Amino acid sequence: MHYFLGMEVWQKDGEVFVSQGKYANEILRQFHMEKCMPMQTPLVDNWRKEDANSGEVVASTVYWQLVGSLMYLVNTRPNLCFAVNQLSQAMVEPTTLFWKVAKHVLRYLKGTSQYGLWYRQIEGVKLQGFTDAD
């Protein structure tokens, strides 16, 4: 098994790597950010939601699509959890500042699209209920 529900799963002896790199690139393409400059942090420095709530309201539907896509991506990218949580708090009336912050997250995603979760078996530790034959 290599692909399951939009997730890439790569297995070796005692190791599993789960990623959504292909899905991340699809998100960038969908929102026309595939050629953007990558960022090094998932969230803007000095982020203040108080300032964000006073701006002009943007198109809600596109914002919802972006935040929903990022929410699914968090399955293999826990480093995005806080940023996506902050963005999801503006689902009712997203403002231009929230949209700029969301684009910042996409720029971060551009540079880290191949990140994922890597699980390794600890030497000498056996999972309960599993045998060597499993």
Biotite code that builds the C-alpha atoms (Angstrom):
import biotite.structure as struc

atoms = struc.array([
    struc.Atom([0.000, 0.000, 0.000], chain_id="A", res_id=1, res_name="MET", atom_name="CA", element="C"),
    struc.Atom([1.424, 3.376, -0.978], chain_id="A", res_id=2, res_name="HIS", atom_name="CA", element="C"),
    struc.Atom([-1.621, 5.662, -1.267], chain_id="A", res_id=3, res_name="TYR", atom_name="CA", element="C"),
    struc.Atom([-4.681, 5.596, 0.988], chain_id="A", res_id=4, res_name="PHE", atom_name="CA", element="C"),
    struc.Atom([-7.312, 8.355, 1.317], chain_id="A", res_id=5, res_name="LEU", atom_name="CA", element="C"),
    struc.Atom([-4.939, 10.981, -0.079], chain_id="A", res_id=6, res_name="GLY", atom_name="CA", element="C"),
    struc.Atom([-2.120, 9.883, 2.200], chain_id="A", res_id=7, res_name="MET", atom_name="CA", element="C"),
    struc.Atom([1.151, 8.454, 1.007], chain_id="A", res_id=8, res_name="GLU", atom_name="CA", element="C"),
    struc.Atom([2.340, 5.524, 3.100], chain_id="A", res_id=9, res_name="VAL", atom_name="CA", element="C"),
    struc.Atom([5.854, 4.154, 2.700], chain_id="A", res_id=10, res_name="TRP", atom_name="CA", element="C"),
    struc.Atom([6.909, 1.096, 4.679], chain_id="A", res_id=11, res_name="GLN", atom_name="CA", element="C"),
    struc.Atom([10.258, -0.545, 5.364], chain_id="A", res_id=12, res_name="LYS", atom_name="CA", element="C"),
    struc.Atom([11.298, -2.999, 8.046], chain_id="A", res_id=13, res_name="ASP", atom_name="CA", element="C"),
    struc.Atom([10.322, -1.415, 11.352], chain_id="A", res_id=14, res_name="GLY", atom_name="CA", element="C"),
    struc.Atom([9.537, 1.980, 9.770], chain_id="A", res_id=15, res_name="GLU", atom_name="CA", element="C"),
    struc.Atom([6.483, 3.725, 8.336], chain_id="A", res_id=16, res_name="VAL", atom_name="CA", element="C"),
    struc.Atom([6.421, 7.199, 6.764], chain_id="A", res_id=17, res_name="PHE", atom_name="CA", element="C"),
    struc.Atom([3.034, 8.884, 6.243], chain_id="A", res_id=18, res_name="VAL", atom_name="CA", element="C"),
    struc.Atom([2.820, 12.057, 4.178], chain_id="A", res_id=19, res_name="SER", atom_name="CA", element="C"),
    struc.Atom([0.394, 14.094, 2.113], chain_id="A", res_id=20, res_name="GLN", atom_name="CA", element="C"),
    struc.Atom([2.888, 15.726, -0.246], chain_id="A", res_id=21, res_name="GLY", atom_name="CA", element="C"),
    struc.Atom([0.774, 15.170, -3.350], chain_id="A", res_id=22, res_name="LYS", atom_name="CA", element="C"),
    struc.Atom([-2.289, 16.601, -1.602], chain_id="A", res_id=23, res_name="TYR", atom_name="CA", element="C"),
    struc.Atom([-0.271, 19.603, -0.352], chain_id="A", res_id=24, res_name="ALA", atom_name="CA", element="C"),
    struc.Atom([0.832, 20.341, -3.927], chain_id="A", res_id=25, res_name="ASN", atom_name="CA", element="C"),
    struc.Atom([-2.786, 20.060, -5.096], chain_id="A", res_id=26, res_name="GLU", atom_name="CA", element="C"),
    struc.Atom([-3.802, 22.658, -2.492], chain_id="A", res_id=27, res_name="ILE", atom_name="CA", element="C"),
    struc.Atom([-1.077, 25.011, -3.724], chain_id="A", res_id=28, res_name="LEU", atom_name="CA", element="C"),
    struc.Atom([-2.226, 24.507, -7.314], chain_id="A", res_id=29, res_name="ARG", atom_name="CA", element="C"),
    struc.Atom([-5.912, 24.999, -6.412], chain_id="A", res_id=30, res_name="GLN", atom_name="CA", element="C"),
    struc.Atom([-5.189, 28.363, -4.793], chain_id="A", res_id=31, res_name="PHE", atom_name="CA", element="C"),
    struc.Atom([-2.682, 29.461, -7.466], chain_id="A", res_id=32, res_name="HIS", atom_name="CA", element="C"),
    struc.Atom([0.266, 29.437, -5.060], chain_id="A", res_id=33, res_name="MET", atom_name="CA", element="C"),
    struc.Atom([2.422, 26.775, -6.715], chain_id="A", res_id=34, res_name="GLU", atom_name="CA", element="C"),
    struc.Atom([5.041, 29.365, -7.758], chain_id="A", res_id=35, res_name="LYS", atom_name="CA", element="C"),
    struc.Atom([5.108, 31.341, -4.505], chain_id="A", res_id=36, res_name="CYS", atom_name="CA", element="C"),
    struc.Atom([8.196, 31.951, -2.393], chain_id="A", res_id=37, res_name="MET", atom_name="CA", element="C"),
    struc.Atom([8.438, 29.495, 0.533], chain_id="A", res_id=38, res_name="PRO", atom_name="CA", element="C"),
    struc.Atom([8.345, 30.720, 4.133], chain_id="A", res_id=39, res_name="MET", atom_name="CA", element="C"),
    struc.Atom([10.162, 29.243, 7.132], chain_id="A", res_id=40, res_name="GLN", atom_name="CA", element="C"),
    struc.Atom([7.368, 29.510, 9.705], chain_id="A", res_id=41, res_name="THR", atom_name="CA", element="C"),
    struc.Atom([3.736, 28.366, 9.466], chain_id="A", res_id=42, res_name="PRO", atom_name="CA", element="C"),
    struc.Atom([2.326, 31.525, 11.063], chain_id="A", res_id=43, res_name="LEU", atom_name="CA", element="C"),
    struc.Atom([3.044, 35.233, 10.677], chain_id="A", res_id=44, res_name="VAL", atom_name="CA", element="C"),
    struc.Atom([5.206, 36.814, 13.392], chain_id="A", res_id=45, res_name="ASP", atom_name="CA", element="C"),
    struc.Atom([3.397, 39.117, 15.836], chain_id="A", res_id=46, res_name="ASN", atom_name="CA", element="C"),
    struc.Atom([0.036, 37.587, 14.913], chain_id="A", res_id=47, res_name="TRP", atom_name="CA", element="C"),
    struc.Atom([-2.768, 39.492, 16.646], chain_id="A", res_id=48, res_name="ARG", atom_name="CA", element="C"),
    struc.Atom([-6.328, 38.372, 16.049], chain_id="A", res_id=49, res_name="LYS", atom_name="CA", element="C"),
    struc.Atom([-7.652, 41.632, 17.481], chain_id="A", res_id=50, res_name="GLU", atom_name="CA", element="C"),
    struc.Atom([-6.211, 43.501, 14.480], chain_id="A", res_id=51, res_name="ASP", atom_name="CA", element="C"),
    struc.Atom([-7.470, 40.857, 12.058], chain_id="A", res_id=52, res_name="ALA", atom_name="CA", element="C"),
    struc.Atom([-11.128, 41.212, 13.032], chain_id="A", res_id=53, res_name="ASN", atom_name="CA", element="C"),
    struc.Atom([-11.320, 44.877, 12.041], chain_id="A", res_id=54, res_name="SER", atom_name="CA", element="C"),
    struc.Atom([-10.456, 44.490, 8.333], chain_id="A", res_id=55, res_name="GLY", atom_name="CA", element="C"),
    struc.Atom([-12.546, 44.181, 5.217], chain_id="A", res_id=56, res_name="GLU", atom_name="CA", element="C"),
    struc.Atom([-14.487, 40.899, 4.839], chain_id="A", res_id=57, res_name="VAL", atom_name="CA", element="C"),
    struc.Atom([-13.321, 38.589, 2.007], chain_id="A", res_id=58, res_name="VAL", atom_name="CA", element="C"),
    struc.Atom([-15.150, 35.879, 0.015], chain_id="A", res_id=59, res_name="ALA", atom_name="CA", element="C"),
    struc.Atom([-16.178, 33.306, 2.604], chain_id="A", res_id=60, res_name="SER", atom_name="CA", element="C"),
    struc.Atom([-16.542, 30.326, 0.268], chain_id="A", res_id=61, res_name="THR", atom_name="CA", element="C"),
    struc.Atom([-12.940, 30.385, -0.958], chain_id="A", res_id=62, res_name="VAL", atom_name="CA", element="C"),
    struc.Atom([-11.687, 30.911, 2.595], chain_id="A", res_id=63, res_name="TYR", atom_name="CA", element="C"),
    struc.Atom([-13.748, 27.943, 3.816], chain_id="A", res_id=64, res_name="TRP", atom_name="CA", element="C"),
    struc.Atom([-12.319, 25.766, 1.044], chain_id="A", res_id=65, res_name="GLN", atom_name="CA", element="C"),
    struc.Atom([-8.767, 26.717, 1.984], chain_id="A", res_id=66, res_name="LEU", atom_name="CA", element="C"),
    struc.Atom([-9.211, 26.180, 5.729], chain_id="A", res_id=67, res_name="VAL", atom_name="CA", element="C"),
    struc.Atom([-11.023, 22.880, 5.122], chain_id="A", res_id=68, res_name="GLY", atom_name="CA", element="C"),
    struc.Atom([-8.187, 21.676, 2.905], chain_id="A", res_id=69, res_name="SER", atom_name="CA", element="C"),
    struc.Atom([-5.636, 22.647, 5.543], chain_id="A", res_id=70, res_name="LEU", atom_name="CA", element="C"),
    struc.Atom([-7.679, 20.871, 8.234], chain_id="A", res_id=71, res_name="MET", atom_name="CA", element="C"),
    struc.Atom([-7.391, 17.597, 6.328], chain_id="A", res_id=72, res_name="TYR", atom_name="CA", element="C"),
    struc.Atom([-3.672, 18.166, 5.844], chain_id="A", res_id=73, res_name="LEU", atom_name="CA", element="C"),
    struc.Atom([-3.151, 18.394, 9.620], chain_id="A", res_id=74, res_name="VAL", atom_name="CA", element="C"),
    struc.Atom([-3.581, 14.584, 9.762], chain_id="A", res_id=75, res_name="ASN", atom_name="CA", element="C"),
    struc.Atom([0.078, 14.206, 8.813], chain_id="A", res_id=76, res_name="THR", atom_name="CA", element="C"),
    struc.Atom([1.288, 17.714, 9.628], chain_id="A", res_id=77, res_name="ARG", atom_name="CA", element="C"),
    struc.Atom([0.861, 18.474, 13.341], chain_id="A", res_id=78, res_name="PRO", atom_name="CA", element="C"),
    struc.Atom([3.188, 21.477, 12.888], chain_id="A", res_id=79, res_name="ASN", atom_name="CA", element="C"),
    struc.Atom([0.267, 23.202, 11.126], chain_id="A", res_id=80, res_name="LEU", atom_name="CA", element="C"),
    struc.Atom([-2.277, 22.627, 13.918], chain_id="A", res_id=81, res_name="CYS", atom_name="CA", element="C"),
    struc.Atom([-1.928, 25.984, 15.667], chain_id="A", res_id=82, res_name="PHE", atom_name="CA", element="C"),
    struc.Atom([-1.976, 28.008, 12.438], chain_id="A", res_id=83, res_name="ALA", atom_name="CA", element="C"),
    struc.Atom([-5.031, 26.154, 11.100], chain_id="A", res_id=84, res_name="VAL", atom_name="CA", element="C"),
    struc.Atom([-6.764, 26.577, 14.464], chain_id="A", res_id=85, res_name="ASN", atom_name="CA", element="C"),
    struc.Atom([-6.178, 30.338, 14.296], chain_id="A", res_id=86, res_name="GLN", atom_name="CA", element="C"),
    struc.Atom([-7.507, 30.493, 10.727], chain_id="A", res_id=87, res_name="LEU", atom_name="CA", element="C"),
    struc.Atom([-10.589, 28.437, 11.580], chain_id="A", res_id=88, res_name="SER", atom_name="CA", element="C"),
    struc.Atom([-11.657, 31.021, 14.147], chain_id="A", res_id=89, res_name="GLN", atom_name="CA", element="C"),
    struc.Atom([-12.552, 33.416, 11.320], chain_id="A", res_id=90, res_name="ALA", atom_name="CA", element="C"),
    struc.Atom([-14.888, 31.083, 9.435], chain_id="A", res_id=91, res_name="MET", atom_name="CA", element="C"),
    struc.Atom([-17.953, 33.307, 9.923], chain_id="A", res_id=92, res_name="VAL", atom_name="CA", element="C"),
    struc.Atom([-16.463, 36.574, 8.625], chain_id="A", res_id=93, res_name="GLU", atom_name="CA", element="C"),
    struc.Atom([-12.916, 36.144, 7.295], chain_id="A", res_id=94, res_name="PRO", atom_name="CA", element="C"),
    struc.Atom([-11.124, 39.447, 6.822], chain_id="A", res_id=95, res_name="THR", atom_name="CA", element="C"),
    struc.Atom([-8.294, 40.442, 4.500], chain_id="A", res_id=96, res_name="THR", atom_name="CA", element="C"),
    struc.Atom([-5.750, 39.976, 7.282], chain_id="A", res_id=97, res_name="LEU", atom_name="CA", element="C"),
    struc.Atom([-6.931, 36.403, 7.900], chain_id="A", res_id=98, res_name="PHE", atom_name="CA", element="C"),
    struc.Atom([-6.650, 35.795, 4.144], chain_id="A", res_id=99, res_name="TRP", atom_name="CA", element="C"),
    struc.Atom([-3.054, 37.122, 4.179], chain_id="A", res_id=100, res_name="LYS", atom_name="CA", element="C"),
    struc.Atom([-2.233, 34.843, 7.101], chain_id="A", res_id=101, res_name="VAL", atom_name="CA", element="C"),
    struc.Atom([-3.766, 31.904, 5.216], chain_id="A", res_id=102, res_name="ALA", atom_name="CA", element="C"),
    struc.Atom([-1.564, 32.711, 2.219], chain_id="A", res_id=103, res_name="LYS", atom_name="CA", element="C"),
    struc.Atom([1.431, 32.753, 4.564], chain_id="A", res_id=104, res_name="HIS", atom_name="CA", element="C"),
    struc.Atom([0.524, 29.205, 5.624], chain_id="A", res_id=105, res_name="VAL", atom_name="CA", element="C"),
    struc.Atom([0.415, 28.224, 1.937], chain_id="A", res_id=106, res_name="LEU", atom_name="CA", element="C"),
    struc.Atom([3.873, 29.721, 1.438], chain_id="A", res_id=107, res_name="ARG", atom_name="CA", element="C"),
    struc.Atom([5.138, 27.656, 4.357], chain_id="A", res_id=108, res_name="TYR", atom_name="CA", element="C"),
    struc.Atom([3.497, 24.626, 2.804], chain_id="A", res_id=109, res_name="LEU", atom_name="CA", element="C"),
    struc.Atom([5.357, 25.316, -0.439], chain_id="A", res_id=110, res_name="LYS", atom_name="CA", element="C"),
    struc.Atom([8.702, 24.777, 1.266], chain_id="A", res_id=111, res_name="GLY", atom_name="CA", element="C"),
    struc.Atom([7.597, 21.837, 3.398], chain_id="A", res_id=112, res_name="THR", atom_name="CA", element="C"),
    struc.Atom([5.172, 19.920, 1.175], chain_id="A", res_id=113, res_name="SER", atom_name="CA", element="C"),
    struc.Atom([7.097, 16.660, 1.548], chain_id="A", res_id=114, res_name="GLN", atom_name="CA", element="C"),
    struc.Atom([7.054, 16.703, 5.363], chain_id="A", res_id=115, res_name="TYR", atom_name="CA", element="C"),
    struc.Atom([5.163, 13.951, 7.129], chain_id="A", res_id=116, res_name="GLY", atom_name="CA", element="C"),
    struc.Atom([5.162, 11.598, 10.084], chain_id="A", res_id=117, res_name="LEU", atom_name="CA", element="C"),
    struc.Atom([7.857, 8.981, 10.480], chain_id="A", res_id=118, res_name="TRP", atom_name="CA", element="C"),
    struc.Atom([7.239, 6.063, 12.796], chain_id="A", res_id=119, res_name="TYR", atom_name="CA", element="C"),
    struc.Atom([10.066, 3.736, 13.809], chain_id="A", res_id=120, res_name="ARG", atom_name="CA", element="C"),
    struc.Atom([9.882, 0.588, 15.856], chain_id="A", res_id=121, res_name="GLN", atom_name="CA", element="C"),
    struc.Atom([11.948, 0.895, 19.002], chain_id="A", res_id=122, res_name="ILE", atom_name="CA", element="C"),
    struc.Atom([14.487, -1.882, 19.243], chain_id="A", res_id=123, res_name="GLU", atom_name="CA", element="C"),
    struc.Atom([13.396, -4.568, 21.688], chain_id="A", res_id=124, res_name="GLY", atom_name="CA", element="C"),
    struc.Atom([9.853, -3.197, 22.138], chain_id="A", res_id=125, res_name="VAL", atom_name="CA", element="C"),
    struc.Atom([7.062, -5.445, 21.020], chain_id="A", res_id=126, res_name="LYS", atom_name="CA", element="C"),
    struc.Atom([3.507, -4.222, 20.506], chain_id="A", res_id=127, res_name="LEU", atom_name="CA", element="C"),
    struc.Atom([0.972, -6.041, 22.602], chain_id="A", res_id=128, res_name="GLN", atom_name="CA", element="C"),
    struc.Atom([-1.243, -8.415, 20.633], chain_id="A", res_id=129, res_name="GLY", atom_name="CA", element="C"),
    struc.Atom([1.214, -8.788, 17.735], chain_id="A", res_id=130, res_name="PHE", atom_name="CA", element="C"),
    struc.Atom([3.397, -11.771, 17.052], chain_id="A", res_id=131, res_name="THR", atom_name="CA", element="C"),
    struc.Atom([6.455, -12.152, 14.856], chain_id="A", res_id=132, res_name="ASP", atom_name="CA", element="C"),
    struc.Atom([4.224, -13.793, 12.230], chain_id="A", res_id=133, res_name="ALA", atom_name="CA", element="C"),
    struc.Atom([2.085, -10.623, 11.971], chain_id="A", res_id=134, res_name="ASP", atom_name="CA", element="C"),
])
